[in-house]
Amino acid sequence: MLPSTSVNSPAQGNGVLSSRDAARHTAGAKRYKYLRRLFRFRQMDFEFAAWQMLYLFTSPQRVYRNFHYRKQTKDQWARDDPAFLVLLSIWLCVSTIGFGFVLDMGFFETIKLLLWVVFIDCVGVGLLISTLMWFISNKYLVKRQSRDYDVEWGYAFDVHLNAFYPLLVILHFIQLFFINPDVILTDTFIGYLVGNTLWLVAVGYYIYVTFLGYSALPFLKNTVILLYPFAPLILLYGLSLALGWNFTHTLCSFYKYRVK
């Protein structure tokens, strides 16, 4: 169960933070605290992070209720515990090694693929998407009456990580059991159907969890537009089946090209 106890904001009676509290709640201070805890594993709550990973599949709304609780108790929406990021990194490394094994890559090829996936696909693309969503939400989705509020960049990054985890599990773990000459990587309709359906579910999960993340912020409006990508996604899925375009085959070919 998510905690539901509400705690008063650390503000003075006039609603203004003291100079000490204001300094403690600056973006730089929050970032420094987060990065400092990144190397202190004993201070991380891995059990709670694992709980969040489970509920991102079964009930992602519960995960975002905890973000509300954090705002009430710590005056920030973004995570202050990097345990989720650490566990996600472990998942990413293990699943990528599994991909290298399934694709018959050598040791050095697998290491090269791992570096590409971690630093480019996860970190690089994640920073780009988070920054883009942070800009769009603050520029176009903030309500007029709540213009004093803004979306924290750290929260935008957390939303991306939340949405990326189910996609990672589906495409980098579950899909591994179907990547063989008898199922996905065949020039048959069944191969296209199984592989592309996994992509449809994975990307659909990413869109939906992202929508939940921004709709959880009470000072944002029109967040339903974040569900609009479902339309081109379903259209692309239908076209891929009609044209015989196997997304997984393209991904595997791209991974092999990367490590040449």
N, C-alpha and C positions, 0 to 999 in steps of 0.2 A: 504493500500500500504506500502511496505517496504521502509525505508529511503534509499536513494541512494547517499547522499552527501559524498564525500570522504574528509578525513582530513589527513593532513600530519602526519607522524609518529613522536612521541615525541623524536626525536633523534637530536643530534647536526649535524653540517654541515659535519663532517667526517663520519657520519653514526654510531657513537658509543654513546650509552646512557650515560648521566652523572651519577655520583655516586648516586645522589639522585633518579633519574629516575630508575636506575638499582635496587636499593633497593626496590623501590615501586613496581617493576614488578617481584620480585622473587616469586617463588611458595608459599613460606611461607606467604608472605605479602598478596597475593591474597586469600589464604585460610583463613587467619585471618579476612580479610575484609568481605568475604562471610559469615563466621560463625557469625560475629558480627551483620550483617544485618539480620540474621535468626530470631532474637528476636525483630526486629524493624519493625513492620507491616506497620507503616505509611510511611516508606521509600520504600516499595515494590510496584511495578507496577502490580497489580493483573489484571487490564484490559488487559494489553499487554500479560500477561501470559495466560489469557483465550483466547485471539486471537490466540496465538500459538497453544493451544490445539485444537481449531477449525480447523486450517489449517493443522495440522498433519493428519487429516482425508481427507480433500479436496484437499490440495496442499502442501505437506510437503516440496517441494523445496523452497517455499517462506520462510519457517521457517529458513532454512539454509542460505538464502541470508542475513538474519539479523545477522548471526554469522560473515559473511564477513564484514558487517558494523561495528560490535563491534571490530573486529581486526583492522580496519582502525582507529577507534576513541579512543579505550582504550588499544590497543596493547595486546589483549588476545582473544583467540577463545572461551573460556568457559564463561558461564553466570556469571555475578557478582551480579545478583539479584536472591535471593532464592524464589521468588514468585511462580515460576513454581513448585518447589519442595513442597512448602506448599500446593498448590492447588491439586497436585497429591496425597499428603498424605491424604487430606480430602476425595478425591474420593476413595482412597483405604479403608479408615475407613468406609465410608458409604456403599460401595459395599460389604465389608466383613460382616458388620452387616446384610445386606440384605441376604447374603448367609446363615448366621446363622439362620435367620428367615425362609427361604425357607426350610432348612434342619431340622427344628423343634428343634433347639438347645436351651438350657436354657441360662439364663443370664450369668452365670459364664463360661459356655462352649463357648459362643460367644466371651466373653472377652479374653479367652485363645486362641481361633482361631485368633482373631484380633492381639494379640501379636505375634503369630507365623507368620502370613502373613506379618506384618509390618517389624519386625526385622530380620526374616530369609529369607522369600521369596523376599521381596523388597530390604531391606538394605543389608543383607548378600550376597544374590545371585547377587545383583546389583554391589556390590563392587568387587566380584570375577570376574564377566564378564567384568566389566570396566577395571580392572587391566590386565586381559588376553588380551583384545583387545588393550589396550595401549601398552603392551609389543610386541604383534605381529605386530602392525602397525609401531612401531618405529624400530623393528628389521628387518622386511622383506618388508615393503611397502614404506619406504622413498626413494625418488630418490637420486642418487649419487650426482647430481649437487646441491641438496638441503639438504645436510647432516647437515648443520648448523641449520636446522629447526627440530623440533620434535613435536609429538602429545602431547598436554597437557593432563595430567590425568583427570583434571577437564572437559575437552572437551569430553573425552571418557565416563565419567560418564553422561554428558549431552546427548550424543548420546543414551546411554542406556535408560535414562529417557524418551527421545522423542519416542523411539521405544516401550518402556514398556507401555506408556499411551494408545495407541489404543488397545493393547493386553488386558490391564486391563478393558477397557470399554466393549470390545466384550465378554470376558470370565467371568467377574465379575459383569456385569450389564445387557447387552442385553441377555445373556444366562439365566439369572434368570427367564425371562418370558417363557422359554421353559423347565425349570427343574420342571417337575411334572410328575405323573404317566402316563399321556396321550401323552406325546411327547418324550422327550429325554430319560428319565430313564425307558425305556421299552425294552424288548428283541425282538425288531422288526427292520426291515431294515430301516424304517422311522426314528426310534430313533437314530440308528447309523449314518444315513445320515445327519440329522439335527445337531446333536451334534458334530460330527467329522468335518463337513463342517465349523462350527463356529471356531473350533480349527485350521483348515487349513487357514482360512482367518486371524485369529489373529496372528498366528506364521508367516504367510507370510508377514503380515504388519510389524512385528518386523524385519524380515530379510531385507525387502526393505528399511525401514526408517534407519536402521543401515548402509546399503550400501550408501544411500544418504548422511549420515553424514560424512563418511570417503571420499567419492568421492568429497565432497565439498572442501576438503583441496587440494590446488594446488600443494603441494610438495609430494603427495603420488602417487604411481603408482600401476597398476594392481588391483585396488579396485574391479574390476568386480568379482574377486574370492569370494567376500563376498556374491555373489548371488548364489554360487554353492550349499549351503544347500537346495535350492529349490528342487533339484533333489531327495535327500533322503526324503524330506518332502512329496512330491507328491507320492513317492513310498510307504511310510508308510501309507499315507491316503488310497491308494488303497488296501493295505493289510488289514488295519483295517476294511474296509467295507466287504472284502471277508471273513475275519475270525470272524466277529461279535464282534470286540473289541470296546467298547464304552468308549471313552476317558473321557467324562463327568462323567460317572458312576464311573470310577476309581478315578477321582478327588474328588468326593463327599465321596466315601469310605475312601479315604486318609484323608480328612478333619475330618471326624467323628472319625477316628482312632487317630488323633492327640490330640483330646480334651478328650479322655477317662481318 
